[in-house]
Amino acid sequence: MKAITYDTYGPPDVLKSVELEKPTPADNEVLVKIQATSVTTGDYRARSLDMPAGFGLIGRLVFGVFGPRHKVLGTEFAGEIVAIGKAVKQFNIGDAIFAYPGAALGGYAQYAVLAEDKAIARKPANLTSQEAVALSFGGATALNFLRDKAGIKPGDKVLINGASGGVGTAAVQLAKHFGAEVTGVCSTTNLDLVRSIGADIVVDYTSEDFSRNGQSYDIILDTTGTLSYAGAEKSLKTNGRFLMVAGSLGQMLKMIFARKKDGKKGIAGYAPELAEELRFLAHLAETGAYRPVIDRCYPMDKIVEAHAYVDTGRKRGNVVIAVD
Ligand SMILES: NC(=O)c1ccc[n+]([C@@H]2O[C@H](COP(=O)([O-])OP(=O)(O)OC[C@H]3O[C@@H](n4cnc5c(N)ncnc54)[C@H](OP(=O)(O)O)[C@@H]3O)[C@@H](O)[C@H]2O)c1
């Protein structure tokens, strides 16, 4: 089968097209014929090992100390199950699915195997594989932070900093779904996009500093690493939560040890890959409450260009790769 692999960390051109043996599913695994994968910031970090300051060692431990441990990138993929192991109970041959292996990677190939109890869910019927593949990375991260870590509730005032990216576009839509009033912060060119996915208020960070507008929020979610707890805290209501999706180790430690007043909290951490979250996102997509934003779609043989585009840090929502 065709696959994209890399042997050393570095710029996009470390990615090479190769022929690999098609995998065979173990008893508890499904074999997926992949139709679409994507270039997430997770793929960017696994390829480049460009980690937030202070996380270099953790990055090597996760992705491989002397070189990439998993040579096929791809944090998420969508496709059709074409074979199952004899102990598989939840899926059948012919099921259209999307999956989120996360740091285990594996989507940049024509086939992948995955244990049935990993993060796999049936593809919503109203989405193509190229749309469904983009449900996972941003969606599961935003859902985990907003619902599971922060306990978002109807009527909350929520600010999303970095509202136009993969996590941000999911967070805006999910916060709206949970009944929040949403402010999205992004650059000038993305104001219309962020408004179009449901933000009640948009703030252009190139001309306005939200922390000086006199507003306060129940939840501030930052996907950019540009906010500190000390800076965000002034814009939090009593019992407000600052969600640091991205940030350096120093920012996180300062947040943990900062004196907290008025019940305010700072929350960082990893958003795990969970099948339940994928099923929740698929259900929302089916009802029309959530639709992944697709910026560009590249064919698999343009993977180097796709990575170079994501390296700019300016993608809008998601960058998809058509495998089939
Ligand atoms: N904790 C976890 O488990 C977890 C999980 C997933 C991702 N992450 C991390 O979350 C971060 C975001 O991921 P992503 O996939 O959403 O990235 P992304 O798609 O590249 O989006 C980042 C966004 O940041 C915006 N931005 C850049 N500078 C900004 C500024 N000064 N103020 C406001 N917005 C700014 C950009 O929008 P404009 O072009 O409009 O500026 C861009 O859309 C990454 O660092 C990733 O590693 C963490």
The ligand as an ORCA input file, in Angstrom:
! r2SCAN-3c Opt
* xyz 0 1
  N      -3.957     20.463     25.169
  C      -4.258     19.631     24.205
  O      -4.617     18.457     24.430
  C      -4.229     20.110     22.768
  C      -4.968     19.414     21.798
  C      -4.958     19.919     20.494
  C      -4.210     21.036     20.172
  N      -3.450     21.646     21.133
  C      -2.644     22.843     20.816
  O      -3.571     23.894     20.561
  C      -2.962     24.836     19.691
  C      -3.957     25.263     18.621
  O      -4.217     24.178     17.771
  P      -5.054     24.408     16.442
  O      -5.088     23.095     15.760
  O      -6.315     25.088     16.736
  O      -4.063     25.405     15.659
  P      -4.340     26.247     14.332
  O      -5.423     25.588     13.556
  O      -3.036     26.499     13.687
  O      -4.949     27.604     14.857
  C      -4.232     28.538     15.599
  C      -4.941     29.881     15.423
  O      -4.282     30.823     16.243
  C      -4.598     32.079     15.692
  N      -3.674     33.078     16.228
  C      -2.339     33.181     15.994
  N      -1.857     34.216     16.713
  C      -2.902     34.751     17.412
  C      -3.065     35.813     18.354
  N      -2.028     36.578     18.691
  N      -4.279     36.054     18.894
  C      -5.357     35.305     18.546
  N      -5.281     34.288     17.654
  C      -4.065     34.015     17.104
  C      -4.556     31.909     14.184
  O      -5.628     32.635     13.639
  P      -5.438     34.042     12.877
  O      -4.840     33.675     11.529
  O      -6.836     34.578     12.798
  O      -4.507     34.849     13.713
  C      -4.850     30.404     14.016
  O      -6.098     30.183     13.383
  C      -1.679     24.190     19.166
  O      -0.580     24.758     19.847
  C      -1.830     22.731     19.539
  O      -0.586     22.115     19.756
  C      -3.451     21.223     22.414
*
